[in-house]
């Protein structure tokens, strides 16, 4: 780390050590545990409806006459 906040080498060194100490404390703490949440029912339904709509749209792009 570098610190060039003041003209004094002593103050810059102290500032750099403060920043380094804070960074080490931050990295020393374990990350917070993520709380899993459920996807709301309405969102799931909307996603399925969108997928169904896209499937119909793509089916309409096919040539008529069925699968051969």
mmCIF file as gemmi writes it, N, C-alpha and C atoms, coordinates in Angstrom:
data_model
loop_
_atom_site.group_PDB
_atom_site.id
_atom_site.type_symbol
_atom_site.label_atom_id
_atom_site.label_alt_id
_atom_site.label_comp_id
_atom_site.label_asym_id
_atom_site.label_entity_id
_atom_site.label_seq_id
_atom_site.pdbx_PDB_ins_code
_atom_site.Cartn_x
_atom_site.Cartn_y
_atom_site.Cartn_z
_atom_site.occupancy
_atom_site.B_iso_or_equiv
_atom_site.pdbx_formal_charge
_atom_site.auth_seq_id
_atom_site.auth_asym_id
_atom_site.pdbx_PDB_model_num
ATOM 1 N N . UNK Axp A 1 ? 0.838 -1.184 0 1 0 ? 1 A 1
ATOM 2 C CA . UNK Axp A 1 ? 0 0 0 1 0 ? 1 A 1
ATOM 3 C C . UNK Axp A 1 ? 0.875 1.237 0 1 0 ? 1 A 1
ATOM 4 N N . UNK Axp A 2 ? 0.379 2.26 -0.599 1 0 ? 2 A 1
ATOM 5 C CA . UNK Axp A 2 ? 1.097 3.53 -0.577 1 0 ? 2 A 1
ATOM 6 C C . UNK Axp A 2 ? 0.171 4.589 -0.006 1 0 ? 2 A 1
ATOM 7 N N . UNK Axp A 3 ? 0.765 5.526 0.661 1 0 ? 3 A 1
ATOM 8 C CA . UNK Axp A 3 ? 0.008 6.647 1.221 1 0 ? 3 A 1
ATOM 9 C C . UNK Axp A 3 ? 0.788 7.916 0.945 1 0 ? 3 A 1
ATOM 10 N N . UNK Axp A 4 ? 0.158 8.83 0.224 1 0 ? 4 A 1
ATOM 11 C CA . UNK Axp A 4 ? 0.795 10.111 -0.077 1 0 ? 4 A 1
ATOM 12 C C . UNK Axp A 4 ? -0.174 11.235 0.254 1 0 ? 4 A 1
ATOM 13 N N . UNK Axp A 5 ? -0.738 11.14 1.434 1 0 ? 5 A 1
ATOM 14 C CA . UNK Axp A 5 ? -1.76 12.103 1.823 1 0 ? 5 A 1
ATOM 15 C C . UNK Axp A 5 ? -1.156 13.383 2.386 1 0 ? 5 A 1
ATOM 16 N N . UNK Axp A 6 ? 0.031 13.285 2.935 1 0 ? 6 A 1
ATOM 17 C CA . UNK Axp A 6 ? 0.643 14.493 3.486 1 0 ? 6 A 1
ATOM 18 C C . UNK Axp A 6 ? 2.094 14.568 3.023 1 0 ? 6 A 1
ATOM 19 N N . UNK Axp A 7 ? 2.746 15.642 3.367 1 0 ? 7 A 1
ATOM 20 C CA . UNK Axp A 7 ? 4.147 15.809 2.977 1 0 ? 7 A 1
ATOM 21 C C . UNK Axp A 7 ? 5.078 15.118 3.962 1 0 ? 7 A 1
ATOM 22 N N . UNK Axp A 8 ? 4.535 14.704 5.092 1 0 ? 8 A 1
ATOM 23 C CA . UNK Axp A 8 ? 5.349 14.081 6.133 1 0 ? 8 A 1
ATOM 24 C C . UNK Axp A 8 ? 5.42 12.574 5.922 1 0 ? 8 A 1
ATOM 25 N N . UNK Axp A 9 ? 6.647 12.053 5.892 1 0 ? 9 A 1
ATOM 26 C CA . UNK Axp A 9 ? 6.827 10.61 5.74 1 0 ? 9 A 1
ATOM 27 C C . UNK Axp A 9 ? 6.225 9.879 6.941 1 0 ? 9 A 1
ATOM 28 N N . UNK Axp A 10 ? 6.395 10.424 8.14 1 0 ? 10 A 1
ATOM 29 C CA . UNK Axp A 10 ? 5.874 9.8 9.347 1 0 ? 10 A 1
ATOM 30 C C . UNK Axp A 10 ? 4.35 9.683 9.296 1 0 ? 10 A 1
ATOM 31 N N . UNK Axp A 11 ? 3.674 10.753 8.895 1 0 ? 11 A 1
ATOM 32 C CA . UNK Axp A 11 ? 2.208 10.719 8.802 1 0 ? 11 A 1
ATOM 33 C C . UNK Axp A 11 ? 1.744 9.753 7.711 1 0 ? 11 A 1
ATOM 34 N N . UNK Axp A 12 ? 2.453 9.738 6.575 1 0 ? 12 A 1
ATOM 35 C CA . UNK Axp A 12 ? 2.1 8.809 5.505 1 0 ? 12 A 1
ATOM 36 C C . UNK Axp A 12 ? 2.276 7.357 5.955 1 0 ? 12 A 1
ATOM 37 N N . UNK Axp A 13 ? 3.353 7.088 6.69 1 0 ? 13 A 1
ATOM 38 C CA . UNK Axp A 13 ? 3.597 5.728 7.18 1 0 ? 13 A 1
ATOM 39 C C . UNK Axp A 13 ? 2.494 5.32 8.157 1 0 ? 13 A 1
ATOM 40 N N . UNK Axp A 14 ? 2.122 6.218 9.059 1 0 ? 14 A 1
ATOM 41 C CA . UNK Axp A 14 ? 1.066 5.915 10.029 1 0 ? 14 A 1
ATOM 42 C C . UNK Axp A 14 ? -0.27 5.692 9.31 1 0 ? 14 A 1
ATOM 43 N N . UNK Axp A 15 ? -0.533 6.494 8.297 1 0 ? 15 A 1
ATOM 44 C CA . UNK Axp A 15 ? -1.773 6.343 7.53 1 0 ? 15 A 1
ATOM 45 C C . UNK Axp A 15 ? -1.799 4.998 6.808 1 0 ? 15 A 1
ATOM 46 N N . UNK Axp A 16 ? -0.667 4.641 6.228 1 0 ? 16 A 1
ATOM 47 C CA . UNK Axp A 16 ? -0.583 3.374 5.508 1 0 ? 16 A 1
ATOM 48 C C . UNK Axp A 16 ? -0.775 2.195 6.461 1 0 ? 16 A 1
ATOM 49 N N . UNK Axp A 17 ? -0.183 2.269 7.638 1 0 ? 17 A 1
ATOM 50 C CA . UNK Axp A 17 ? -0.338 1.188 8.618 1 0 ? 17 A 1
ATOM 51 C C . UNK Axp A 17 ? -1.781 1.073 9.091 1 0 ? 17 A 1
ATOM 52 N N . UNK Axp A 18 ? -2.473 2.216 9.254 1 0 ? 18 A 1
ATOM 53 C CA . UNK Axp A 18 ? -3.895 2.183 9.634 1 0 ? 18 A 1
ATOM 54 C C . UNK Axp A 18 ? -4.71 1.472 8.563 1 0 ? 18 A 1
ATOM 55 N N . UNK Axp A 19 ? -4.448 1.839 7.297 1 0 ? 19 A 1
ATOM 56 C CA . UNK Axp A 19 ? -5.183 1.211 6.191 1 0 ? 19 A 1
ATOM 57 C C . UNK Axp A 19 ? -4.9 -0.284 6.119 1 0 ? 19 A 1
ATOM 58 N N . UNK Axp A 20 ? -3.624 -0.649 6.308 1 0 ? 20 A 1
ATOM 59 C CA . UNK Axp A 20 ? -3.246 -2.059 6.256 1 0 ? 20 A 1
ATOM 60 C C . UNK Axp A 20 ? -3.916 -2.843 7.381 1 0 ? 20 A 1
ATOM 61 N N . UNK Axp A 21 ? -3.924 -2.275 8.573 1 0 ? 21 A 1
ATOM 62 C CA . UNK Axp A 21 ? -4.551 -2.937 9.718 1 0 ? 21 A 1
ATOM 63 C C . UNK Axp A 21 ? -6.056 -3.131 9.471 1 0 ? 21 A 1
ATOM 64 N N . UNK Axp A 22 ? -6.701 -2.105 8.923 1 0 ? 22 A 1
ATOM 65 C CA . UNK Axp A 22 ? -8.141 -2.201 8.645 1 0 ? 22 A 1
ATOM 66 C C . UNK Axp A 22 ? -8.413 -3.272 7.584 1 0 ? 22 A 1
ATOM 67 N N . UNK Axp A 23 ? -7.566 -3.334 6.569 1 0 ? 23 A 1
ATOM 68 C CA . UNK Axp A 23 ? -7.742 -4.338 5.511 1 0 ? 23 A 1
ATOM 69 C C . UNK Axp A 23 ? -7.55 -5.749 6.06 1 0 ? 23 A 1
ATOM 70 N N . UNK Axp A 24 ? -6.546 -5.933 6.909 1 0 ? 24 A 1
ATOM 71 C CA . UNK Axp A 24 ? -6.316 -7.253 7.508 1 0 ? 24 A 1
ATOM 72 C C . UNK Axp A 24 ? -7.474 -7.655 8.415 1 0 ? 24 A 1
ATOM 73 N N . UNK Axp A 25 ? -8.028 -6.716 9.15 1 0 ? 25 A 1
ATOM 74 C CA . UNK Axp A 25 ? -9.188 -7.026 9.987 1 0 ? 25 A 1
ATOM 75 C C . UNK Axp A 25 ? -10.373 -7.434 9.119 1 0 ? 25 A 1
ATOM 76 N N . UNK Axp A 26 ? -10.575 -6.718 8.022 1 0 ? 26 A 1
ATOM 77 C CA . UNK Axp A 26 ? -11.69 -7.029 7.131 1 0 ? 26 A 1
ATOM 78 C C . UNK Axp A 26 ? -11.527 -8.427 6.531 1 0 ? 26 A 1
ATOM 79 N N . UNK Axp A 27 ? -10.316 -8.761 6.106 1 0 ? 27 A 1
ATOM 80 C CA . UNK Axp A 27 ? -10.079 -10.07 5.501 1 0 ? 27 A 1
ATOM 81 C C . UNK Axp A 27 ? -10.084 -11.193 6.526 1 0 ? 27 A 1
ATOM 82 N N . UNK Axp A 28 ? -9.813 -10.866 7.78 1 0 ? 28 A 1
ATOM 83 C CA . UNK Axp A 28 ? -9.771 -11.876 8.836 1 0 ? 28 A 1
ATOM 84 C C . UNK Axp A 28 ? -11.143 -12.357 9.262 1 0 ? 28 A 1
ATOM 85 N N . UNK Axp A 29 ? -12.161 -11.543 9.02 1 0 ? 29 A 1
ATOM 86 C CA . UNK Axp A 29 ? -13.517 -11.932 9.397 1 0 ? 29 A 1
ATOM 87 C C . UNK Axp A 29 ? -14.083 -12.902 8.367 1 0 ? 29 A 1
ATOM 88 N N . UNK Axp A 30 ? -14.775 -13.941 8.809 1 0 ? 30 A 1
ATOM 89 C CA . UNK Axp A 30 ? -15.391 -14.854 7.836 1 0 ? 30 A 1
ATOM 90 C C . UNK Axp A 30 ? -16.535 -14.152 7.107 1 0 ? 30 A 1
ATOM 91 N N . UNK Axp A 31 ? -16.784 -14.519 5.851 1 0 ? 31 A 1
ATOM 92 C CA . UNK Axp A 31 ? -17.864 -13.869 5.114 1 0 ? 31 A 1
ATOM 93 C C . UNK Axp A 31 ? -19.218 -14.2 5.733 1 0 ? 31 A 1
ATOM 94 N N . UNK Axp A 32 ? -20.157 -13.289 5.549 1 0 ? 32 A 1
ATOM 95 C CA . UNK Axp A 32 ? -21.498 -13.523 6.078 1 0 ? 32 A 1
ATOM 96 C C . UNK Axp A 32 ? -22.144 -14.681 5.354 1 0 ? 32 A 1
ATOM 97 N N . UNK Axp A 33 ? -22.926 -15.415 6.078 1 0 ? 33 A 1
ATOM 98 C CA . UNK Axp A 33 ? -23.61 -16.553 5.496 1 0 ? 33 A 1
ATOM 99 C C . UNK Axp A 33 ? -24.831 -16.068 4.733 1 0 ? 33 A 1
ATOM 100 N N . UNK Axp A 34 ? -25.016 -16.582 3.527 1 0 ? 34 A 1
ATOM 101 C CA . UNK Axp A 34 ? -26.126 -16.153 2.694 1 0 ? 34 A 1
ATOM 102 C C . UNK Axp A 34 ? -27.392 -16.859 3.143 1 0 ? 34 A 1
ATOM 103 N N . UNK Axp A 35 ? -28.452 -16.098 3.284 1 0 ? 35 A 1
ATOM 104 C CA . UNK Axp A 35 ? -29.743 -16.66 3.668 1 0 ? 35 A 1
ATOM 105 C C . UNK Axp A 35 ? -30.517 -16.957 2.387 1 0 ? 35 A 1
ATOM 106 N N . UNK Axp A 36 ? -30.773 -18.242 2.146 1 0 ? 36 A 1
ATOM 107 C CA . UNK Axp A 36 ? -31.484 -18.614 0.938 1 0 ? 36 A 1
ATOM 108 C C . UNK Axp A 36 ? -32.945 -18.185 1.049 1 0 ? 36 A 1
ATOM 109 N N . UNK Axp A 37 ? -33.473 -17.703 -0.054 1 0 ? 37 A 1
ATOM 110 C CA . UNK Axp A 37 ? -34.875 -17.311 -0.088 1 0 ? 37 A 1
ATOM 111 C C . UNK Axp A 37 ? -35.56 -18.059 -1.211 1 0 ? 37 A 1
ATOM 112 N N . UNK Axp A 38 ? -36.853 -18.228 -1.086 1 0 ? 38 A 1
ATOM 113 C CA . UNK Axp A 38 ? -37.618 -18.92 -2.121 1 0 ? 38 A 1
ATOM 114 C C . UNK Axp A 38 ? -38.05 -17.92 -3.183 1 0 ? 38 A 1
ATOM 115 N N . UNK Axp A 39 ? -38.149 -18.431 -4.421 1 0 ? 39 A 1
ATOM 116 C CA . UNK Axp A 39 ? -38.675 -17.604 -5.5 1 0 ? 39 A 1
ATOM 117 C C . UNK Axp A 39 ? -40.187 -17.567 -5.316 1 0 ? 39 A 1
ATOM 118 N N . UNK Axp A 40 ? -40.792 -16.382 -5.342 1 0 ? 40 A 1
ATOM 119 C CA . UNK Axp A 40 ? -42.238 -16.296 -5.137 1 0 ? 40 A 1
ATOM 120 C C . UNK Axp A 40 ? -43.01 -17.085 -6.194 1 0 ? 40 A 1
ATOM 121 N N . UNK Axp A 41 ? -44.157 -17.583 -5.808 1 0 ? 41 A 1
ATOM 122 C CA . UNK Axp A 41 ? -44.989 -18.394 -6.699 1 0 ? 41 A 1
ATOM 123 C C . UNK Axp A 41 ? -45.355 -17.626 -7.953 1 0 ? 41 A 1
ATOM 124 N N . UNK Axp A 42 ? -45.713 -16.365 -7.8 1 0 ? 42 A 1
ATOM 125 C CA . UNK Axp A 42 ? -46.114 -15.558 -8.959 1 0 ? 42 A 1
ATOM 126 C C . UNK Axp A 42 ? -44.957 -15.413 -9.954 1 0 ? 42 A 1
ATOM 127 N N . UNK Axp A 43 ? -43.736 -15.269 -9.462 1 0 ? 43 A 1
ATOM 128 C CA . UNK Axp A 43 ? -42.58 -15.16 -10.349 1 0 ? 43 A 1
ATOM 129 C C . UNK Axp A 43 ? -42.345 -16.463 -11.099 1 0 ? 43 A 1
ATOM 130 N N . UNK Axp A 44 ? -42.503 -17.595 -10.394 1 0 ? 44 A 1
ATOM 131 C CA . UNK Axp A 44 ? -42.347 -18.897 -11.069 1 0 ? 44 A 1
ATOM 132 C C . UNK Axp A 44 ? -43.394 -19.067 -12.161 1 0 ? 44 A 1
ATOM 133 N N . UNK Axp A 45 ? -44.636 -18.695 -11.846 1 0 ? 45 A 1
ATOM 134 C CA . UNK Axp A 45 ? -45.706 -18.808 -12.846 1 0 ? 45 A 1
ATOM 135 C C . UNK Axp A 45 ? -45.438 -17.909 -14.049 1 0 ? 45 A 1
ATOM 136 N N . UNK Axp A 46 ? -44.989 -16.699 -13.79 1 0 ? 46 A 1
ATOM 137 C CA . UNK Axp A 46 ? -44.696 -15.764 -14.879 1 0 ? 46 A 1
ATOM 138 C C . UNK Axp A 46 ? -43.583 -16.305 -15.759 1 0 ? 46 A 1
ATOM 139 N N . UNK Axp A 47 ? -42.554 -16.895 -15.15 1 0 ? 47 A 1
ATOM 140 C CA . UNK Axp A 47 ? -41.445 -17.462 -15.91 1 0 ? 47 A 1
ATOM 141 C C . UNK Axp A 47 ? -41.921 -18.614 -16.788 1 0 ? 47 A 1
ATOM 142 N N . UNK Axp A 48 ? -42.768 -19.482 -16.245 1 0 ? 48 A 1
ATOM 143 C CA . UNK Axp A 48 ? -43.297 -20.603 -17.028 1 0 ? 48 A 1
ATOM 144 C C . UNK Axp A 48 ? -44.189 -20.114 -18.162 1 0 ? 48 A 1
ATOM 145 N N . UNK Axp A 49 ? -44.993 -19.084 -17.893 1 0 ? 49 A 1
ATOM 146 C CA . UNK Axp A 49 ? -45.842 -18.531 -18.957 1 0 ? 49 A 1
ATOM 147 C C . UNK Axp A 49 ? -44.992 -17.934 -20.074 1 0 ? 49 A 1
ATOM 148 N N . UNK Axp A 50 ? -43.914 -17.245 -19.727 1 0 ? 50 A 1
ATOM 149 C CA . UNK Axp A 50 ? -43.025 -16.687 -20.737 1 0 ? 50 A 1
ATOM 150 C C . UNK Axp A 50 ? -42.377 -17.789 -21.567 1 0 ? 50 A 1
ATOM 151 N N . UNK Axp A 51 ? -41.965 -18.88 -20.902 1 0 ? 51 A 1
ATOM 152 C CA . UNK Axp A 51 ? -41.365 -19.991 -21.63 1 0 ? 51 A 1
ATOM 153 C C . UNK Axp A 51 ? -42.386 -20.616 -22.591 1 0 ? 51 A 1
ATOM 154 N N . UNK Axp A 52 ? -43.607 -20.746 -22.122 1 0 ? 52 A 1
ATOM 155 C CA . UNK Axp A 52 ? -44.659 -21.33 -22.961 1 0 ? 52 A 1
ATOM 156 C C . UNK Axp A 52 ? -44.94 -20.423 -24.166 1 0 ? 52 A 1
ATOM 157 N N . UNK Axp A 53 ? -44.979 -19.13 -23.934 1 0 ? 53 A 1
ATOM 158 C CA . UNK Axp A 53 ? -45.214 -18.173 -25.007 1 0 ? 53 A 1
ATOM 159 C C . UNK Axp A 53 ? -44.102 -18.25 -26.048 1 0 ? 53 A 1
ATOM 160 N N . UNK Axp A 54 ? -42.843 -18.34 -25.593 1 0 ? 54 A 1
ATOM 161 C CA . UNK Axp A 54 ? -41.717 -18.446 -26.522 1 0 ? 54 A 1
ATOM 162 C C . UNK Axp A 54 ? -41.76 -19.764 -27.293 1 0 ? 54 A 1
ATOM 163 N N . UNK Axp A 55 ? -42.183 -20.835 -26.667 1 0 ? 55 A 1
ATOM 164 C CA . UNK Axp A 55 ? -42.288 -22.123 -27.35 1 0 ? 55 A 1
ATOM 165 C C . UNK Axp A 55 ? -43.327 -22.051 -28.465 1 0 ? 55 A 1
ATOM 166 N N . UNK Axp A 56 ? -44.444 -21.404 -28.18 1 0 ? 56 A 1
ATOM 167 C CA . UNK Axp A 56 ? -45.487 -21.245 -29.201 1 0 ? 56 A 1
ATOM 168 C C . UNK Axp A 56 ? -44.964 -20.388 -30.35 1 0 ? 56 A 1
ATOM 169 N N . UNK Axp A 57 ? -44.256 -19.312 -30.02 1 0 ? 57 A 1
ATOM 170 C CA . UNK Axp A 57 ? -43.712 -18.419 -31.034 1 0 ? 57 A 1
ATOM 171 C C . UNK Axp A 57 ? -42.747 -19.174 -31.956 1 0 ? 57 A 1
ATOM 172 N N . UNK Axp A 58 ? -41.89 -20.016 -31.388 1 0 ? 58 A 1
ATOM 173 C CA . UNK Axp A 58 ? -40.934 -20.77 -32.185 1 0 ? 58 A 1
ATOM 174 C C . UNK Axp A 58 ? -41.63 -21.862 -32.997 1 0 ? 58 A 1
ATOM 175 N N . UNK Axp A 59 ? -42.667 -22.447 -32.417 1 0 ? 59 A 1
ATOM 176 C CA . UNK Axp A 59 ? -43.405 -23.481 -33.146 1 0 ? 59 A 1
ATOM 177 C C . UNK Axp A 59 ? -44.074 -22.877 -34.377 1 0 ? 59 A 1
ATOM 178 N N . UNK Axp A 60 ? -44.513 -21.638 -34.281 1 0 ? 60 A 1
ATOM 179 C CA . UNK Axp A 60 ? -45.145 -20.974 -35.421 1 0 ? 60 A 1
ATOM 180 C C . UNK Axp A 60 ? -44.146 -20.633 -36.522 1 0 ? 60 A 1
ATOM 181 N N . UNK Axp A 61 ? -42.862 -20.648 -36.226 1 0 ? 61 A 1
ATOM 182 C CA . UNK Axp A 61 ? -41.841 -20.359 -37.233 1 0 ? 61 A 1
ATOM 183 C C . UNK Axp A 61 ? -41.545 -21.574 -38.111 1 0 ? 61 A 1
ATOM 184 N N . UNK Axp A 62 ? -41.916 -22.76 -37.63 1 0 ? 62 A 1
ATOM 185 C CA . UNK Axp A 62 ? -41.629 -23.984 -38.401 1 0 ? 62 A 1
ATOM 186 C C . UNK Axp A 62 ? -42.445 -24.032 -39.666 1 0 ? 62 A 1
ATOM 187 N N . UNK Axp A 63 ? -41.942 -24.828 -40.605 1 0 ? 63 A 1
ATOM 188 C CA . UNK Axp A 63 ? -42.672 -25.005 -41.856 1 0 ? 63 A 1
ATOM 189 C C . UNK Axp A 63 ? -43.927 -25.829 -41.589 1 0 ? 63 A 1
ATOM 190 N N . UNK Axp A 64 ? -45 -25.514 -42.265 1 0 ? 64 A 1
ATOM 191 C CA . UNK Axp A 64 ? -46.218 -26.309 -42.059 1 0 ? 64 A 1
ATOM 192 C C . UNK Axp A 64 ? -46.048 -27.706 -42.67 1 0 ? 64 A 1
ATOM 193 N N . UNK Axp A 65 ? -46.778 -28.648 -42.148 1 0 ? 65 A 1
ATOM 194 C CA . UNK Axp A 65 ? -46.713 -30.005 -42.659 1 0 ? 65 A 1
ATOM 195 C C . UNK Axp A 65 ? -46.228 -31.002 -41.642 1 0 ? 65 A 1
ATOM 196 N N . UNK Axp A 66 ? -45.844 -30.561 -40.462 1 0 ? 66 A 1
ATOM 197 C CA . UNK Axp A 66 ? -45.463 -31.481 -39.415 1 0 ? 66 A 1
ATOM 198 C C . UNK Axp A 66 ? -44.014 -31.905 -39.475 1 0 ? 66 A 1
ATOM 199 N N . UNK Axp A 67 ? -43.678 -32.91 -38.703 1 0 ? 67 A 1
ATOM 200 C CA . UNK Axp A 67 ? -42.312 -33.386 -38.566 1 0 ? 67 A 1
ATOM 201 C C . UNK Axp A 67 ? -42.059 -34.473 -39.598 1 0 ? 67 A 1
ATOM 202 N N . UNK Axp A 68 ? -41.001 -34.323 -40.359 1 0 ? 68 A 1
ATOM 203 C CA . UNK Axp A 68 ? -40.671 -35.353 -41.361 1 0 ? 68 A 1
ATOM 204 C C . UNK Axp A 68 ? -39.213 -35.685 -41.331 1 0 ? 68 A 1
